[in-house]
C-alpha cells in the first residue's frame, strides 16, 4: 500500500523531492507539498484505492506524512 501511495505522491504531489524515497514519517509539507497539490493527491488516492475521504479526514495532518496517509487510506479501504 505504501508503494502505491508514494507513486500517487510522485505523480500528483509536485514536490521538490522524490516522495518514493523519503522517510515515511517525514513532513511532506516541509518537503514541498502544497495545499493545492494535496487536493490533487486526495483525488488520485480516491481513484487508486476506490475510497472517499470523509470530511473529518480532510485536514492537513492526514496528508502530512506517508505514514499518516497509509493509516487513513488503510482504514477507509477496509470500510
N, C-alpha and C positions, 0 to 999 in steps of 0.2 A: 504494500500500500504506500509506504513512504517513497518508493521509487516513482510511483505514478504521481504522487503529489509534487515531488521535485520536478518531474517533467512538465507538469502544468505550470509550476512557478517559472521554469525556464522559458516556456513558450509565451506566457502572459504577464509575468511579473515585471518585465522591463527593468530588471535590477542591474546594478553595476558589476555585481559578482555572479559567478555561476552557482545557482542555488542547488545544483546536484552535488556539490562538494562541500557546502558549508555545514557546520555543526548543527545537529537537529534542534538544539536549544538556542542557537544564535538569533538575535533580534533582527528580523527581516526588514523592519523599517529602518534600522541603522545601516543596513546593507543596501538600501536604495529603493525598497518597496514604497510606493506612494499609495495614498488612499484611493486614488482613481484606479491604479493598477490592481489594488486588492479587490475591487469590484469585478474587474475582468477575470481575476483568479477565481473568485467565488463562482461566477457564471460557468467558467470552464470546469471547475471541480464538480458543480452540479451535473453537468453533462457527462463528465468522465465516470462518476460514481452513481449516476441516476438517483440523486438525492436532491433535497431542497433545504436550504439553510433557513431555520425559523428565525423570527425577529430577535429572540433572545441570544442567538449566536452571532448576530450581525454587529460585532463590536471589534475594536482594534485588537484586543488581546487574542481573539480567535485566530487572527491572521499574523500574529507577531512572531511565530516560530513554526518550523516544520513539525515539531512535537505537538504543539497546540492544534495545528491543523489535523494531524493524524488522529488525535484524540477525538475531536469533534466529528470529523468525517467518518471515523470508525463507528462512533455511536449512532450517527444518522444512517449509515449503511445497514446497521442491524435492525433498524425500526421497520 
